[in-house]
Amino acid sequence: MASLFFSYSHADEGLRDQLEKHLSALKNQGVIEAWHDRRIPAGEALSKEIDAHLESADIVLLLVSSDFLASEYCYDREMKRAMERHESGSAVVIPVILRPCDWHDAAFGKLLAVPKDGRPITQWPNPDEAFLDVVTGIKSALVRCGATPTTGVKKLGAVSVPLSSPAIRSSNLRVAKQFSQFDKDQFLRKGFEYVAKYFQNSLHELATRNPGIDQNFRRIDANQFTASAYRQGEKICRCSVFLEGMTSGIAYAMDDEARPGSFNEALSVDADDQSLYFKPLGMQSLARSADKLSTEGAAELFWGLFVRPIQ
């Protein structure tokens, strides 16, 4: 069994919980044991416990965000010691990019980050796919460490080291989060504003990059906008996006004169035990009702429907 250490800012605790949930299969198979500072028992010395687990970890996950970079403890203490162990070959450090931030010039910037291409998890259309990519990267590191479900020895470089005894308590300590109607309404409103800005910027770039293409973005009010794209003066793409009462979500209509109640796709706000997300009705081939979409995922879904006729 290999040990994983989470180095993270408490501002990113929700994302850490989601990553740990995606690692459940490896934990259940006995491949890994994951540790973070929320597992320190009451009355124990924080720094002493953290340092001990950081020193014994096979893999150190740096959960990178602006808050992580701004944290003196995370950046100057945990990260620096993790990099020393990485360079000596006694541990593997994996940067996990949670949110957009200026991390490339950091001490760990030379390392291959996950998810793919260092794209922040919060910018993936479907965060589950991002976390799956992170897990795939961790599994590759586990192979290099020699960790398997049946071995009791971990291999670091050419040295075999007996595993330390795990703490005698469950690692299943995650508690389901509860989201109020206020939380859902705020998520919906912020999501709609994000989609509106996404369309406005994408339309501008579409016309800038493609000669002969013109565009029109029109904000009707706080609850609706329309978008149009023209080729040689002829309107090819059109849509209306608006907050919709029937679904309590964001609706998309393939018409820039659409009225509320008439739409071709819609997104409602849903939640699992850790996060809020957008769930499509699945009325269009680009959407699946089982998808859990981030705000960027919601914007990309609607943009894909909009731009499809011109492509």
Backbone bond lengths (Angstrom), bond angles and torsions (degrees), N, CA, C in turn:
res aa  C-N    CA-C-N  psi(-1)  N-CA   C-N-CA  omega(-1)  CA-C   N-CA-C  phi
1 M - - - 1.469 - - 1.522 109.73 -
2 A 1.312 115.61 130.72 1.463 120.98 178.72 1.518 109.57 -98.22
3 S 1.320 116.66 149.67 1.456 121.35 -178.95 1.524 110.50 -104.32
4 L 1.341 115.54 134.31 1.463 122.74 177.55 1.518 108.98 -111.19
5 F 1.320 115.22 138.10 1.464 121.86 178.05 1.521 108.37 -117.82
6 F 1.330 116.58 126.03 1.460 121.65 176.92 1.527 109.25 -93.29
7 S 1.326 116.67 117.48 1.456 121.63 171.08 1.523 106.63 -104.40
8 Y 1.333 116.98 115.73 1.463 119.75 -170.49 1.529 110.50 -156.41
9 S 1.323 114.74 162.23 1.461 120.93 171.74 1.519 108.88 -89.82
10 H 1.320 116.55 142.88 1.462 119.65 179.15 1.521 112.06 -62.79
11 A 1.318 118.32 -18.07 1.468 120.64 174.78 1.519 111.39 -65.18
12 D 1.332 117.11 -19.97 1.463 122.64 -178.32 1.520 112.26 -107.15
13 E 1.311 116.49 22.70 1.467 120.00 -175.94 1.528 111.97 -60.92
14 G 1.323 117.42 -37.08 1.461 120.30 179.37 1.517 112.40 -62.39
15 L 1.334 116.95 -43.20 1.461 120.78 178.17 1.527 110.75 -68.09
16 R 1.329 116.70 -36.13 1.465 119.56 176.09 1.524 111.03 -61.77
17 D 1.338 116.19 -41.93 1.460 120.25 178.55 1.525 111.48 -61.40
18 Q 1.332 116.39 -40.41 1.458 119.36 179.68 1.525 111.15 -65.98
19 L 1.331 117.05 -41.02 1.461 120.04 177.99 1.525 110.20 -62.91
20 E 1.314 117.01 -42.83 1.458 120.04 -179.14 1.531 110.71 -62.98
21 K 1.314 116.93 -35.59 1.463 120.21 177.40 1.527 110.60 -63.71
22 H 1.332 116.97 -39.00 1.464 120.29 178.66 1.531 112.43 -70.59
23 L 1.314 116.80 -16.50 1.464 120.89 177.40 1.524 112.19 -91.02
24 S 1.323 117.11 4.22 1.464 121.00 -174.31 1.524 112.65 -59.46
25 A 1.330 117.47 -38.88 1.468 119.65 -178.62 1.526 110.84 -61.43
26 L 1.332 117.02 -42.88 1.462 120.31 178.84 1.524 111.12 -65.88
27 K 1.332 116.53 -35.91 1.462 120.17 178.46 1.523 110.28 -68.39
28 N 1.345 116.45 -43.20 1.462 120.42 -178.52 1.530 112.35 -66.80
29 Q 1.345 116.84 -28.17 1.460 121.34 177.81 1.520 112.37 -81.45
30 G 1.320 116.63 -4.78 1.453 119.58 -179.36 1.510 113.88 77.93
31 V 1.341 117.15 19.25 1.469 121.21 -179.20 1.519 110.72 -82.55
32 I 1.338 116.51 -37.94 1.460 119.92 -175.54 1.523 111.01 -132.69
33 E 1.314 113.67 158.94 1.459 122.68 166.12 1.520 106.06 -128.67
34 A 1.332 116.94 122.42 1.465 121.09 -176.07 1.517 109.94 -101.46
35 W 1.344 115.28 143.97 1.466 119.65 -179.06 1.521 110.01 -139.84
36 H 1.336 114.80 140.91 1.468 121.95 170.61 1.513 108.27 -146.95
37 D 1.317 116.90 172.64 1.460 120.16 -169.39 1.523 114.37 -69.11
38 R 1.348 119.01 -13.61 1.452 120.57 177.02 1.537 111.06 -72.26
39 R 1.320 116.95 -6.90 1.462 120.33 179.47 1.519 112.79 -97.60
40 I 1.320 116.63 8.33 1.461 119.77 177.39 1.526 108.89 -75.96
41 P 1.322 118.61 122.62 1.464 120.84 -179.97 1.527 111.18 -63.56
42 A 1.311 115.80 152.75 1.463 121.37 177.59 1.523 109.76 -58.90
43 G 1.316 116.19 136.47 1.457 121.15 177.52 1.508 114.63 93.91
44 E 1.352 117.10 -11.53 1.463 119.78 179.36 1.532 110.18 -84.09
45 A 1.329 115.54 154.18 1.467 121.08 178.08 1.528 108.84 -75.71
46 L 1.333 116.87 120.91 1.457 121.50 -174.82 1.523 112.65 -58.73
47 S 1.320 116.30 -55.92 1.463 120.26 -175.57 1.525 111.55 -60.43
48 K 1.310 116.80 -41.10 1.461 120.93 -178.86 1.522 110.62 -62.87
49 E 1.335 117.26 -44.93 1.463 121.17 -179.57 1.527 110.98 -65.84
50 I 1.326 116.40 -44.46 1.466 120.44 -179.25 1.524 110.44 -62.43
51 D 1.324 116.47 -47.24 1.468 120.27 -179.26 1.525 111.14 -60.92
52 A 1.334 117.00 -40.11 1.463 120.36 -178.15 1.522 110.82 -64.56
53 H 1.319 117.65 -43.99 1.465 120.06 -179.71 1.525 111.72 -72.95
54 L 1.320 117.49 -33.13 1.459 120.18 176.06 1.521 110.74 -64.24
55 E 1.318 117.65 -38.51 1.463 122.09 -179.25 1.525 112.23 -71.37
56 S 1.331 117.84 -28.59 1.464 120.33 -176.24 1.522 113.53 -97.12
57 A 1.327 117.19 -6.82 1.470 120.25 -175.23 1.526 111.60 -69.10
58 D 1.319 115.49 141.85 1.465 121.13 173.25 1.522 110.84 -82.94
59 I 1.340 115.65 -37.96 1.461 121.76 -179.18 1.525 108.41 -130.12
60 V 1.325 116.40 129.30 1.461 121.95 176.80 1.526 107.84 -109.54
61 L 1.321 116.05 120.39 1.460 121.91 177.42 1.520 109.00 -96.61
62 L 1.330 116.48 116.44 1.458 121.36 175.05 1.524 107.66 -91.81
63 L 1.326 117.77 108.23 1.456 121.69 -178.98 1.526 108.08 -87.71
64 V 1.324 115.14 98.56 1.461 121.86 -163.76 1.531 112.17 -91.66
65 S 1.319 114.08 130.37 1.464 123.01 174.35 1.518 107.00 -156.12
66 S 1.310 117.14 177.13 1.462 119.35 176.61 1.524 110.69 -63.06
67 D 1.325 116.95 -33.94 1.466 120.23 178.32 1.527 111.15 -68.56
68 F 1.315 116.73 -37.36 1.460 120.48 176.31 1.529 110.38 -62.48
69 L 1.327 116.12 -46.91 1.460 120.31 -178.74 1.527 111.54 -65.38
70 A 1.336 116.27 -30.14 1.462 120.06 -178.58 1.524 112.82 -83.85
71 S 1.326 116.45 -11.21 1.464 120.25 -177.64 1.524 110.49 -81.85
72 E 1.306 116.53 117.91 1.466 120.16 179.42 1.521 111.12 -61.61
73 Y 1.332 116.32 -39.16 1.465 119.53 -178.01 1.534 110.60 -69.39
74 C 1.330 116.69 -48.26 1.470 120.09 -178.97 1.525 111.57 -62.86
75 Y 1.336 115.82 -49.25 1.460 119.95 -171.64 1.528 112.21 -80.01
76 D 1.319 117.03 -50.18 1.465 119.79 -172.91 1.519 113.57 -81.89
77 R 1.325 116.88 -22.34 1.460 118.36 -176.80 1.531 111.91 -109.55
78 E 1.339 116.27 -63.23 1.468 118.94 -175.91 1.528 112.09 -66.12
79 M 1.331 116.37 -48.46 1.454 119.36 -176.68 1.525 111.94 -64.22
80 K 1.318 117.31 -44.50 1.466 119.94 -178.40 1.520 111.87 -62.98
81 R 1.342 116.60 -42.11 1.469 118.56 178.12 1.523 110.82 -68.57
82 A 1.325 117.41 -37.00 1.459 120.49 177.55 1.526 110.63 -62.16
83 M 1.328 117.66 -41.76 1.461 120.73 179.71 1.528 111.31 -66.71
84 E 1.322 117.65 -34.99 1.468 120.33 176.16 1.522 110.19 -62.90
85 R 1.309 116.76 -42.44 1.456 120.30 178.83 1.526 111.21 -69.11
86 H 1.328 116.85 -36.36 1.468 120.80 177.19 1.531 110.94 -62.51
87 E 1.334 116.06 -45.88 1.459 120.30 -177.73 1.530 112.51 -69.58
88 S 1.333 116.18 -25.71 1.467 119.21 177.47 1.525 111.88 -84.81
89 G 1.348 116.94 -8.62 1.456 120.71 179.49 1.515 114.42 84.66
90 S 1.316 117.87 9.36 1.462 120.53 -178.35 1.527 112.96 -92.74
91 A 1.327 117.23 -4.39 1.470 121.52 177.69 1.529 107.83 -159.18
92 V 1.320 115.32 163.98 1.465 121.95 176.02 1.523 107.90 -115.06
93 V 1.323 116.73 127.90 1.465 121.95 178.33 1.523 109.05 -104.39
94 I 1.329 116.32 129.95 1.466 122.19 178.78 1.525 109.03 -124.30
95 P 1.332 118.97 112.98 1.466 119.96 173.36 1.531 109.98 -74.94
96 V 1.314 116.62 126.66 1.462 123.15 176.52 1.527 106.78 -111.31
97 I 1.315 117.29 110.52 1.461 121.18 -173.70 1.529 108.99 -84.25
98 L 1.321 115.68 108.59 1.458 121.20 -177.17 1.516 112.26 -83.75
99 R 1.346 115.66 -51.20 1.459 121.26 -174.13 1.523 109.48 -133.61
100 P 1.341 118.04 156.09 1.464 119.92 -179.76 1.520 111.57 -58.69
101 C 1.315 116.67 132.15 1.467 122.12 177.28 1.523 107.83 -166.63
102 D 1.318 116.70 167.96 1.466 122.94 -177.71 1.533 109.20 -89.34
103 W 1.345 116.34 82.33 1.459 121.03 -174.09 1.524 114.27 -105.83
104 H 1.335 117.92 -11.87 1.471 120.29 -170.73 1.529 113.51 -64.43
105 D 1.340 117.64 -28.89 1.462 120.30 -179.47 1.525 112.86 -92.99
106 A 1.326 116.83 4.42 1.461 120.42 177.54 1.528 109.79 -72.02
107 A 1.322 116.06 168.44 1.469 120.65 -177.80 1.519 112.11 -59.98
108 F 1.322 117.27 -29.32 1.458 120.99 179.88 1.525 112.68 -93.06
109 G 1.340 116.83 3.01 1.457 121.12 -176.19 1.506 114.70 -63.26
110 K 1.334 117.06 -19.87 1.468 120.92 179.40 1.524 112.13 -79.19
111 L 1.333 116.88 -12.98 1.460 120.52 -177.57 1.534 110.37 -83.61
112 L 1.325 115.57 153.46 1.462 120.82 176.21 1.521 108.77 -72.63
113 A 1.319 115.94 118.35 1.457 121.33 -176.53 1.519 110.68 -94.74
114 V 1.312 115.31 158.87 1.453 122.29 172.21 1.535 107.46 -122.83
115 P 1.357 118.86 154.32 1.461 127.28 -1.08 1.533 112.58 -65.71
116 K 1.319 115.23 -175.70 1.460 123.55 -175.51 1.522 112.10 -48.67
117 D 1.332 115.14 132.52 1.467 123.43 178.62 1.530 112.82 63.08
118 G 1.328 117.48 16.58 1.458 120.31 179.85 1.515 113.81 66.23
119 R 1.334 116.76 22.60 1.468 120.14 179.26 1.524 108.88 -74.24
120 P 1.322 118.59 123.70 1.465 120.80 -176.71 1.525 112.69 -56.48
121 I 1.307 116.23 142.00 1.466 121.49 -178.30 1.522 110.94 -56.61
122 T 1.326 117.83 -39.94 1.465 120.69 -176.79 1.523 112.97 -69.00
123 Q 1.338 117.93 -11.07 1.460 120.59 179.47 1.524 112.56 -100.10
124 W 1.319 118.19 1.19 1.462 120.87 175.85 1.521 108.79 -79.68
125 P 1.341 117.58 139.83 1.469 119.46 177.76 1.524 112.34 -56.77
126 N 1.340 115.92 -42.91 1.455 121.30 178.09 1.526 108.11 -118.67
127 P 1.329 118.80 104.35 1.465 120.76 -176.86 1.524 113.47 -57.42
128 D 1.344 117.79 -29.62 1.460 119.62 178.29 1.525 111.27 -60.01
129 E 1.328 117.09 -36.58 1.464 120.39 178.14 1.528 110.61 -67.54
130 A 1.329 116.39 -35.59 1.463 120.13 177.81 1.525 110.39 -65.89
131 F 1.331 116.51 -45.79 1.462 119.64 179.62 1.528 110.94 -64.72
132 L 1.330 117.34 -36.08 1.463 120.30 176.75 1.522 110.45 -62.16
133 D 1.334 116.91 -39.79 1.457 120.46 178.15 1.529 110.58 -65.01
134 V 1.323 117.09 -37.09 1.465 121.22 176.87 1.528 109.83 -63.80
135 V 1.327 116.63 -45.45 1.466 120.66 179.95 1.527 110.61 -61.24
136 T 1.332 116.90 -39.09 1.460 120.54 177.75 1.525 111.12 -61.01
137 G 1.343 116.41 -41.16 1.459 120.22 177.03 1.514 112.43 -64.84
138 I 1.332 116.19 -39.39 1.462 120.29 178.22 1.524 110.72 -65.47
139 K 1.333 117.30 -39.60 1.466 120.82 179.07 1.522 111.13 -63.28
140 S 1.331 116.98 -36.47 1.469 119.87 176.65 1.521 110.56 -64.08
141 A 1.337 116.28 -40.09 1.465 119.98 177.62 1.525 111.24 -66.06
142 L 1.322 116.49 -35.95 1.465 120.38 178.76 1.526 111.34 -63.63
143 V 1.325 116.52 -37.10 1.470 120.41 176.75 1.522 109.96 -61.52
144 R 1.349 115.70 -41.14 1.467 118.85 179.19 1.528 111.15 -66.70
145 C 1.339 116.95 -29.33 1.463 120.90 178.25 1.525 111.68 -80.74
146 G 1.334 116.94 -11.23 1.449 120.14 -178.59 1.506 113.86 79.07
147 A 1.326 118.54 20.02 1.456 121.46 -178.29 1.522 110.49 -84.62
148 T 1.315 116.87 131.09 1.458 123.12 175.90 1.525 107.72 -138.43
149 P 1.331 117.43 165.25 1.467 119.22 -179.98 1.526 113.78 -63.34
150 T 1.325 118.79 -17.93 1.461 120.55 -172.78 1.512 114.15 -108.88
151 T 1.336 118.25 -9.00 1.456 119.11 -176.59 1.523 112.15 -91.26
152 G 1.308 117.24 147.12 1.453 121.66 175.56 1.506 110.88 -107.20
153 V 1.299 116.90 11.89 1.458 122.21 -178.10 1.508 109.02 -126.72
154 K 1.296 116.89 139.72 1.451 121.93 175.76 1.523 108.51 -107.42
155 K 1.310 116.24 140.79 1.456 121.54 -177.40 1.510 109.45 -110.49
156 L 1.309 116.06 120.41 1.456 121.82 178.23 1.508 107.33 -120.64
157 G 1.350 116.69 106.49 1.456 120.22 -173.33 1.510 108.78 66.17
158 A 1.327 116.33 -128.08 1.456 120.62 -179.14 1.522 111.62 -99.01
159 V 1.337 117.52 6.16 1.456 121.10 -173.79 1.519 109.96 -107.42
160 S 1.345 117.61 133.22 1.455 122.53 174.05 1.514 108.90 -101.68
161 V 1.338 116.06 128.73 1.453 121.15 -175.39 1.516 108.72 -124.91
162 P 1.333 120.20 127.26 1.458 120.67 177.18 1.520 110.66 -60.65
163 L 1.310 115.66 143.69 1.454 119.95 178.73 1.520 111.08 -71.75
164 S 1.304 116.63 141.92 1.451 120.56 174.78 1.523 109.33 -74.39
165 S 1.308 117.88 156.19 1.459 121.71 -179.52 1.520 109.58 -68.62
166 P 1.335 117.74 133.67 1.460 119.94 179.00 1.514 110.89 -72.86
167 A 1.324 115.14 158.72 1.453 119.87 176.10 1.526 109.36 -62.38
168 I 1.352 117.07 142.09 1.459 120.89 -176.28 1.523 108.43 -88.06
169 R 1.302 115.84 76.20 1.460 123.00 174.29 1.513 107.85 -169.95
170 S 1.301 115.96 164.96 1.458 120.91 -177.10 1.523 111.19 -70.50
171 S 1.325 115.44 147.01 1.463 120.03 171.75 1.523 110.68 -94.50
172 N 1.344 115.74 -2.25 1.464 120.63 -179.84 1.524 109.13 -88.70
173 L 1.321 116.17 78.51 1.461 121.64 -175.21 1.525 112.40 -117.33
174 R 1.326 116.17 8.79 1.463 119.53 -179.54 1.527 110.20 -70.44
175 V 1.317 116.68 137.91 1.460 122.58 179.20 1.528 108.70 -113.71
176 A 1.318 116.05 134.52 1.462 120.29 179.68 1.524 110.39 -63.18
177 K 1.330 115.42 136.24 1.456 120.48 177.10 1.527 109.58 -82.72
178 Q 1.304 116.53 152.11 1.451 122.70 177.56 1.523 109.06 -114.69
179 F 1.330 116.24 134.04 1.464 121.55 -177.72 1.524 108.79 -118.43
180 S 1.319 116.12 125.84 1.459 121.62 -179.52 1.524 110.32 -81.92
181 Q 1.319 115.62 170.16 1.458 119.51 175.22 1.521 110.83 -62.59
182 F 1.329 116.38 -33.60 1.470 119.57 175.77 1.526 110.53 -61.26
183 D 1.332 117.77 -44.52 1.467 121.48 178.39 1.523 110.49 -58.60
184 K 1.327 116.27 -43.98 1.471 120.52 -178.30 1.525 111.22 -67.80
185 D 1.316 116.69 -40.47 1.469 120.01 178.87 1.525 110.92 -64.76
186 Q 1.337 117.21 -40.37 1.452 120.70 177.92 1.523 111.10 -65.53
187 F 1.309 116.71 -41.16 1.468 121.62 178.02 1.524 109.92 -61.89
188 L 1.318 116.97 -42.98 1.464 121.47 179.21 1.518 110.97 -63.23
189 R 1.324 117.39 -48.50 1.464 121.21 -177.41 1.526 111.11 -63.75
190 K 1.318 117.42 -45.52 1.466 120.47 178.60 1.521 110.82 -65.31
191 G 1.338 116.53 -36.10 1.457 119.92 177.77 1.516 111.85 -64.15
192 F 1.337 117.08 -41.94 1.462 120.44 178.71 1.523 110.94 -63.22
193 E 1.322 117.25 -43.32 1.460 120.44 179.14 1.532 110.61 -63.05
194 Y 1.327 116.67 -37.20 1.460 120.28 178.47 1.529 109.89 -64.86
195 V 1.334 117.07 -44.81 1.466 120.92 179.98 1.528 110.43 -61.15
196 A 1.329 116.60 -41.32 1.465 120.39 179.70 1.523 111.20 -62.13
197 K 1.309 117.46 -46.81 1.467 121.10 179.57 1.529 110.51 -66.34
198 Y 1.312 116.70 -36.99 1.468 122.14 178.82 1.531 110.07 -60.38
199 F 1.344 116.45 -46.05 1.461 120.44 179.46 1.526 110.66 -66.27
200 Q 1.302 117.37 -43.86 1.468 120.66 -178.06 1.530 110.62 -59.60
201 N 1.319 116.96 -47.23 1.463 120.65 -179.39 1.522 111.92 -70.01
202 S 1.328 117.23 -38.88 1.471 120.70 -178.52 1.524 111.08 -68.20
203 L 1.329 117.29 -39.12 1.462 120.19 177.22 1.522 111.11 -62.39
204 H 1.321 116.31 -43.74 1.465 120.19 178.71 1.532 110.53 -60.09
205 E 1.323 116.94 -44.61 1.460 120.49 -178.62 1.530 111.22 -69.69
206 L 1.335 116.56 -36.05 1.466 120.60 178.07 1.528 110.80 -59.39
207 A 1.328 117.01 -45.20 1.463 121.29 179.90 1.523 111.57 -71.15
208 T 1.328 117.54 -35.63 1.464 121.37 -179.80 1.527 111.63 -65.92
209 R 1.310 116.42 -39.80 1.470 120.37 -175.02 1.521 113.69 -83.61
210 N 1.313 117.66 -19.66 1.472 120.05 -172.66 1.524 111.13 -123.18
211 P 1.345 118.22 103.98 1.462 121.41 177.28 1.528 110.73 -57.61
212 G 1.296 116.27 140.22 1.461 121.05 -179.89 1.512 113.65 89.96
213 I 1.334 116.33 -4.55 1.465 120.74 178.52 1.528 109.27 -104.70
214 D 1.316 116.14 127.61 1.464 122.45 173.72 1.527 108.68 -117.32
215 Q 1.317 115.47 162.68 1.462 118.97 -176.16 1.511 111.02 -145.19
216 N 1.299 114.91 159.79 1.457 120.63 176.37 1.526 108.92 -144.96
217 F 1.322 115.72 122.45 1.462 121.93 174.17 1.516 107.38 -114.78
218 R 1.321 116.41 129.64 1.466 119.58 -177.18 1.525 109.09 -133.07
219 R 1.304 115.91 118.20 1.459 120.72 176.40 1.522 108.18 -87.54
220 I 1.320 117.03 112.95 1.457 121.30 -177.52 1.527 110.63 -73.66
221 D 1.329 114.59 -52.75 1.455 121.34 177.85 1.524 107.74 -161.51
222 A 1.329 116.57 -164.58 1.466 120.06 -177.26 1.521 112.58 -67.03
223 N 1.346 117.39 -14.70 1.461 121.18 -173.33 1.519 114.46 -114.74
224 Q 1.336 118.75 1.53 1.461 118.94 -174.80 1.529 111.27 -157.19
225 F 1.343 115.53 146.59 1.464 121.80 169.66 1.525 108.42 -144.00
226 T 1.329 115.01 159.39 1.465 120.59 175.28 1.521 108.66 -123.29
227 A 1.327 115.43 156.32 1.464 121.63 179.51 1.517 108.94 -140.33
228 S 1.341 115.65 143.07 1.466 121.42 178.44 1.523 109.33 -142.68
229 A 1.331 115.94 146.35 1.465 122.07 174.13 1.524 108.26 -130.43
230 Y 1.334 115.45 137.53 1.460 122.16 -175.14 1.525 109.29 -120.74
231 R 1.332 116.06 141.60 1.458 121.31 171.57 1.526 107.90 -117.77
232 Q 1.336 115.37 119.45 1.462 121.23 -176.50 1.530 111.10 51.37
233 G 1.326 115.19 40.41 1.458 120.45 175.80 1.510 115.32 85.93
234 E 1.341 118.47 -9.45 1.453 121.51 -179.23 1.529 109.97 -97.84
235 K 1.321 115.98 131.18 1.459 119.97 -178.90 1.521 109.90 -72.36
236 I 1.331 115.67 120.12 1.463 121.80 -177.27 1.527 111.09 -107.11
237 C 1.326 116.05 -42.31 1.465 121.18 -177.22 1.524 109.32 -119.31
238 R 1.305 116.48 140.32 1.465 120.17 178.50 1.525 109.10 -154.90
239 C 1.305 115.66 150.11 1.460 118.81 176.81 1.519 110.58 -165.30
240 S 1.315 114.65 162.29 1.465 123.24 168.63 1.521 107.28 -124.99
241 V 1.311 116.83 138.51 1.463 122.38 176.33 1.520 106.87 -126.53
242 F 1.330 116.35 129.77 1.461 118.75 -174.10 1.527 110.57 -153.76
243 L 1.322 114.28 157.72 1.451 120.68 172.78 1.520 107.68 -73.26
244 E 1.321 115.87 130.92 1.460 120.65 -169.32 1.523 110.13 -121.43
245 G 1.340 116.39 127.19 1.449 120.97 -174.75 1.513 114.72 -73.92
246 M 1.341 118.03 -33.81 1.456 120.82 -176.99 1.524 111.79 -62.51
247 T 1.318 116.20 -39.53 1.467 120.77 -178.32 1.521 112.02 -100.78
248 S 1.329 117.07 -5.45 1.470 122.07 -174.59 1.530 109.95 52.59
249 G 1.328 114.78 44.63 1.456 119.65 -176.89 1.507 112.33 -150.05
250 I 1.330 115.92 -153.64 1.462 123.11 179.14 1.517 108.11 -108.80
251 A 1.321 116.81 127.39 1.459 121.69 -178.01 1.524 110.85 -109.87
252 Y 1.341 115.10 151.54 1.468 122.62 179.05 1.525 107.91 -125.98
253 A 1.339 115.64 128.50 1.460 121.58 176.41 1.520 109.53 -123.02
254 M 1.321 116.56 137.63 1.466 121.45 -179.37 1.520 110.77 -82.75
255 D 1.313 115.52 49.62 1.454 121.85 -178.02 1.521 107.40 -159.83
256 D 1.333 117.58 129.61 1.462 119.22 -178.95 1.529 112.33 -85.35
257 E 1.344 116.45 9.30 1.463 121.04 173.30 1.524 109.98 -122.20
258 A 1.327 116.72 22.37 1.466 120.55 -174.79 1.517 111.76 -66.87
259 R 1.320 114.80 149.79 1.455 121.63 176.39 1.525 109.17 -106.38
260 P 1.322 118.19 147.71 1.467 120.81 176.78 1.528 111.08 -52.24
261 G 1.315 116.63 138.76 1.458 122.48 -177.10 1.505 112.67 100.55
262 S 1.330 117.58 -14.60 1.459 122.43 178.11 1.524 108.37 -117.42
263 F 1.330 117.08 114.42 1.463 119.98 -177.78 1.514 110.86 -153.87
264 N 1.330 115.83 162.32 1.460 122.93 -178.92 1.527 113.43 -107.01
265 E 1.325 116.93 -16.03 1.465 122.44 176.04 1.517 107.87 -158.12
266 A 1.305 116.23 153.02 1.463 119.81 179.74 1.515 109.86 -150.05
267 L 1.318 114.79 152.28 1.458 122.43 178.57 1.524 108.96 -120.93
268 S 1.307 116.50 129.37 1.462 120.90 174.50 1.521 108.96 -108.57
269 V 1.303 116.87 160.68 1.459 122.38 178.55 1.529 108.73 -91.07
270 D 1.319 115.52 128.48 1.461 120.76 178.28 1.526 107.89 -134.75
271 A 1.313 116.40 174.87 1.462 120.38 -178.66 1.511 110.11 -148.20
272 D 1.328 116.22 146.79 1.452 121.26 167.96 1.528 107.08 -104.87
273 D 1.313 117.63 -158.90 1.462 118.31 -175.84 1.521 114.02 -78.53
274 Q 1.367 116.86 -2.75 1.452 118.85 -176.86 1.521 114.51 -130.05
275 S 1.325 118.49 -23.21 1.469 118.00 -172.29 1.521 111.69 -154.18
276 L 1.343 114.33 160.32 1.454 122.72 171.71 1.520 109.16 -89.21
277 Y 1.324 116.69 151.10 1.462 120.34 178.20 1.528 109.00 -157.26
278 F 1.339 115.82 168.48 1.463 121.84 175.38 1.529 109.54 -96.84
279 K 1.308 114.93 136.61 1.464 121.37 179.96 1.524 108.96 -118.89
280 P 1.348 118.55 118.88 1.470 120.53 179.86 1.525 111.58 -76.73
281 L 1.318 116.53 151.85 1.457 120.53 173.99 1.524 111.22 -69.58
282 G 1.336 116.59 -26.29 1.469 120.03 179.95 1.508 113.16 84.44
283 M 1.335 117.47 28.46 1.459 121.44 -179.05 1.519 112.14 -78.70
284 Q 1.347 117.69 -17.20 1.454 122.66 -179.57 1.526 110.07 -118.57
285 S 1.322 115.77 156.21 1.472 120.47 -174.66 1.520 112.51 -65.83
286 L 1.344 117.88 -20.07 1.457 120.09 179.54 1.522 111.99 -79.50
287 A 1.323 117.12 -10.53 1.455 120.34 -174.66 1.524 110.78 -118.03
288 R 1.323 115.34 145.32 1.460 121.92 172.62 1.524 107.82 -123.06
289 S 1.309 116.22 135.19 1.461 119.51 -176.12 1.516 112.49 -64.25
290 A 1.350 117.21 -18.05 1.467 120.20 179.84 1.526 112.39 -86.41
291 D 1.328 118.10 -8.26 1.460 121.39 -177.67 1.529 111.18 -66.42
292 K 1.330 115.28 143.56 1.455 122.22 171.59 1.523 106.42 -113.24
293 L 1.314 117.66 106.58 1.448 122.06 -170.90 1.528 111.82 -104.46
294 S 1.325 115.02 137.94 1.456 121.38 169.78 1.525 108.66 -75.64
295 T 1.324 117.15 177.61 1.460 118.95 176.82 1.529 110.90 -62.16
296 E 1.342 117.08 -38.24 1.469 118.75 176.82 1.518 110.26 -67.39
297 G 1.317 117.12 -37.84 1.458 120.16 177.32 1.514 111.95 -62.17
298 A 1.330 116.69 -39.13 1.462 120.72 177.11 1.522 110.53 -63.37
299 A 1.335 116.26 -44.99 1.468 120.60 179.45 1.523 111.20 -63.81
300 E 1.333 118.07 -41.82 1.464 121.09 -179.73 1.520 111.59 -66.74
301 L 1.330 117.23 -36.02 1.467 120.16 177.53 1.529 110.19 -61.40
302 F 1.330 117.30 -50.66 1.459 120.50 -179.34 1.527 111.48 -65.94
303 W 1.329 116.67 -39.27 1.465 119.07 179.14 1.525 110.39 -64.40
304 G 1.322 117.76 -38.78 1.460 120.80 178.18 1.517 111.80 -61.58
305 L 1.329 117.09 -39.59 1.459 120.79 176.20 1.531 111.24 -65.58
306 F 1.320 115.68 -39.66 1.464 120.69 -177.93 1.516 112.39 -67.61
307 V 1.323 117.63 -47.95 1.457 122.15 -170.90 1.538 112.99 -83.94
308 R 1.321 117.82 -10.86 1.460 121.28 -175.99 1.536 113.49 -56.08
309 P 1.347 120.63 -41.87 1.478 119.12 -178.70 1.529 113.99 -62.43
310 I 1.331 117.69 -28.11 1.467 119.65 -176.13 1.532 111.14 -90.78
311 Q 1.302 116.05 -6.91 1.459 119.33 179.72 1.521 112.36 -100.53
